[in-house]
Amino acid sequence: MKQADTQILFLEKAGEINANLLQENVDMYHRWINMKYFRPDRIVKKLYWMLIFDVWSISSKHHSDEYIRALFIGKDDEIDKNYFRSLIFSENYDENYLGKVWIWRLPFFFLRFKKNYDLIIIKSRMKICNLFRSKKRFVVPDWVSCEIDLCVDLRSQTISKKAFKTYMRQIKKSDFRYTISKDPFDFKFFYNNMYLPYLSQRHGNLGLEISLEIMKRSFNNGELLMIKDGQEIIAGVLIDYKVMNGIPRLVQLGILRGDFNYVNKGALTAIYYYTIEYLKKRNHKKFSVGYARPFIYDGLTKHKLYWGANIVCETSQAFLLCILSHKKSLKTFLSDNPFICKDRNGLSLATFSKGDSKEDKKFDKYRKKLN
């Protein structure tokens, strides 16, 4: 081969290599652009979400000297606001949306309105709320994580021996059995016919719906435990084995058609009981029963504690609960709704009891559940 031909061939090969490298760089650039963390619009949206708050004024519908006025400051997601509204006022309230406020205006906003309200609730990051903690300002986690120790006798862990006996009677009287499934068809049936109807019936507008796609990830990491009444499947629970680094986690549960007749018959009791028994047989040491609200008399929180769950950690978001008056109605609300809060030593139980020794002893049982 002549030298000129060799040079031409070399240049053609070099051109092909450069073209391939250029195409690889272009492909890499497009992959980088499409990555979720390199999206300027998402960054701007996230910054906006972090820096601005929505404000609602909520008060008792029938005004009197003792009616409560509360100010809720949080994000555009109204689930937390609706939860506190239901907790404090039930169905008897007036609500007004006051607009938005930037984060750097919050201290001035607080000083401006604190004389007009009995209670101000601010939703933000735990670290920010901790900066403003005081004797009358409590840092309350928005959710706490609950975990059952499977190495200890279940009866010895429960808050209420009476409730536990009731659960066991329901199990003995029923014809419930359980089955395990990894069938995608069963998963779709569970999602559409159990999870969604039960969520709607149980929580109404306070419920946070998880999409089918997100829940399917947990299904791929775990399995369904389904409760049978005779031959009919009437309830189920999704267990994820990977999300908690090997500790099984209850992701979501559901009741067929959201029918509370099954609940009254003991379907929820069967879900917890048979899931615990099944995981013990598989030699698991712990079982995460998911998140609960920090108010210990909340129905879901109480139910999990009755099954022996311990409070093991909290989420990164919190409420700053600011008590601004001495009204009898506010004192009644606080005494009726003890809550878990964050202090220098970790999690503790804030109680506002009226000096009842029996009530104080009952609170000691809950304090032992805080790790």
N, C-alpha and C positions, 0 to 999 in steps of 0.2 A: 504494500500500500504506500502511495506517495505521501510525502510529508504534508502537502497541502490538504490532501483528503483527510489525513489524520487530524489536522487542526480543525477542519470543518466539522468532523464527527464529534470532536471534543467540545466544540462550541454548542452543537445541537444538544448533546447530553447535558451540558451545563445549563442551557436554557430550559430543558425539561425539569431539571432539579430545582432551578429557581422558580419556575412556574408552580411546581408542586409545593414548594415551601411557601410561596405567596398564597396559594389556595388554602393551605393548612392554617396560615395566619389569619386569613379572612374568616375561615370556619370558626377558629378559636375566638375571634373578635365577636362574631355573631352569638356564639354560645355565651360569652361573657356578658354581652348586652342583654341577653334574654334571661340571665340569672336573676332570681328574685331579689337579691340584695343590691343589684345595680339597676335600680329603677328610680330615676329622679322623682317621678310623680308619686311613687309610694313613699319616698323619703319625705317629701314635702307634706304629704297627707299625714304621715306618722308624727311629724313635728307639730303640725297644726293640732292633731288630736292630743298630744302631750301638753300643749301650752294653753289650750282654751277649755273652759268649763261651762256647763249648762247649769242654770239655777232655777229651782222650783220653790214656791212658797205653798205650804200645806197647813191647814188648820182645821179644827173641829167645826162641824157644820153649824151646831147650835152654840152661839157665842154666850159665854158667861164669864164670871170672874176666874173660873178655874179651867177654861178651855186652853188647850195646848196649841201653840204656834211653832211650827218647825220649818227650817230652811234647809233644803237639800242641794248640795253643790257637787256635781259629778260630771260624767261624760254623757254623750248623746244616747247611750244605751240606757233605757229606762227601767231595766229589770231590777237593779238595786234600789232605785227610787220607789218603785212599786212595792218592793218587799218591805221597806221601812214604813211606807204609807199603810200597808195592810197590817203591819205589826203594831203600829201606834194608834191608828184611827179606825181600823176595820172598814166598814162601808160608810161611815158617817164623817165625811170630810169635804172641804173645799180646796181645790188645787189651782194654782196659777203659775204659768211659765213666765219667768222674769227676764229671760234672755241669756246672753253669753257674757263671760268675763274672762279676761286674760289672767294667766297665773300670777304675774307681777302685781296685779290689782287686787288679788285675794285678801291680803292683810287690811287694805283700806276698806274693802267691801265688808269684811268681817266686823271691823270697828264701827262701820256705818250702821249695820243692821243688828248688832248684838243686843241693843236695848229693846228692840221690837219683837224679839223671839225668845222662846224658852229653851229651844234646842236647835243647834246647828250641826249638820252632818256633812262632812267633806270627804269625798272619795278621792284617793290619790295613792301614790306609791308608799309602801311601808316606811321607807327611809325618810321620806319627806314628812310624813305624819309624826314620826318619832321626834322630830325637831321641836314640835309644839306640844308635846305631852306634858300634862300637869295634873294637879289634884282634881280639877274639874274638866279636864280634857283627856279622854281615854282613846287609846289606839286599839281599834278592834279589827282583826283580820277579816277580810271579806269572806274567806272560806278557810276551813281547817281540815286537815287530812286525818282520816280515822283508820285504825289498823287493829286486827284481832290476832292475839297470840294463840297459835294453834297447838302449842306445846303444853298449855295450861288447861285445866278443866274448865269448860265453858260456864258452868254454873257459878264457879268461884269468881268469875270476872264480871258478872252482870251487875248493873246498878240496882236492879229491883228483882229480888227473889220471887216476889209475887207475880210479876210480869213473865218471868222465865217459866214458872209453873204453868201459867196460862198458855204460853207458846207450846210447851210439851203436851198439854192436854189436846190442843188443836191438832198436833201431829198424830197423836195416837187415835183420835176419833176419825180423822180423815182417811181417804183411800188414795192419798197422794203417793206417787212414785216419781223418780226422775230418770231422764235419759240424756245422753251426751251426743251432740251432733256437730259435724264439720261440714254439713251439706249446705252449699250456697242457697239452695231453694228454701231451706229452713231459716236461714239468716234473713232473707227478704221477707218471709212470712212473719218472722219475729219483729222486724223493723216496722212494717206497714200495719200489722194487725194487733201488735202488742205494745211496742214501745211508743209509737205516735199517739194511739188512742189513750193510753194510760197517762202520758205526759199532759195531754190536753185536759183530761178529766181531773187529774190530781193537782196540777199547778196553774192551769188557765194561762193568763197573760204573764205570770211570774216564771214560767218555764223557759229554759234555754234549749232550743231544739238543736240536736247534732245531726249534721247531714249524713246521708247514706254513704257517701264516699269516705268521709272521715271515720265513721263507725266501722266500715268494712276493713280498714287497716287493723283495727283491734281484733276483728274476726279472723283475719289472716294470721294474727299473732297468737290466737287462742282458740276458743270453742264456745259453744252454747250449752248451758245446762237448762233443760226444759222440764217443766213440771207437768205430770199427767194426772188427770182425775179420771180413773178408769182407763179408757182408751183415748180420751180427748186431751190434747195438749192445751193447757189453760194459762200458762205463764212461762216466763223464761228469763234468763240472766246471761249477759255476755261477759266472759272472763278473758282478760288479756294477760299473757304470761311474760311479756317482754317490756312493757312500758315502764315497769317499776324495778328494772334490773333483776328479773327473776322472781320477784314477789308477785303472786297472782293478784290481779286487781279487778274488782267489780266495776265494769264500765257503765252499763245501763241495764235496767230490768224493765219488764213490761208485763201487762195483764191482758188477756184476750179481750178485745173490743173495749178495753178500759172498764170492764164490768166490775163494779165494786162488790157484787155478790160473791165473786171469787175471793176478793180481799177479805171480806167478812168471814168467809169459810176457812181462811188460813193460808191463802196462796203465797202471800209475802213471807209468812213464817216458814213455809216449806222451802222457799227460795234460799233463805239464809241458812236454815238448818241443813238441808241437803248439800248446799255448796260447801259448808264447813266440813261435813262428814266426808264428802268426795275429796276435798283437798287434803284432809288428814290421811286418807287412804293413799294418796300420792306422795305422802311424806313431806309436804310443805310445812314450813315452820311458822310462817306469817301469812296473813290475808288482808290485803288493803280493800276496805269497803268504800273507798272513794271519799269525796269531799262532803262536808256538811256546813251549815251556817253556824256562826259562833254563839248564837243564843241557845242555851242548853235546853230550853223548853220548846224549841222548834220541833215540829213533829218528826222530821227526818233525823235530826240530830239525836233526839231522845231515843228513837227507835234503834239507831246504831249503838248508842251507849248501853241500851238495855241488852244488846247482844254481846256485850263485853268489850266493845271497841275502846281503844285508847286514842287520845289526841296526840299525834306524833309530830306534826309540823303545821305551818301556816303558809299561805300564798304570799306573793310579793306585794299584793295590793291590800289596802286597808281603808277603814273609815276613821276619821277623827271625830269622835263624839263629844261635842261641847255642851255641857250643862250650864244653862245661863239663868235659871230661876229656881225658886223654892216652892213652886206651886204644888199643891197636894196631888193634883192629877198627874203631874210629871213624876212625883215621888212614887205614886202608885204604879205607873208604867215601869219605872226602873226596878221596883221591888218585885214586880210580877215577871220580869224578864232579865234574870241574871245572864251575864255574857262573859265570854272568854276575851281577855285583852292582853296586850303585849306590854311588859314592863322591863326593867333593867335585867332581871334574872330569867327572862323568857316569858312563857305563857302563864297567866294566872286567871283566877275567876273573880270577877267583880260582882259583888252582891250588895243589895240595898235592903236587907231584911229588917223587920221591925223588932228585932231582939228575941225572936222565937227560938228557943233552944233546939226544938225538934227540927225546925227548918235549917238551922246552922249545922246540925249533924248530917242532914241529908246533903248539904253542900259539900261536906267533907268527902263524901263518896265521889262526887264529881271532880273535886280537886285532885284526887288520887289518879284520875284518868289523864291528867295533863303531864306530858313528859317534857 
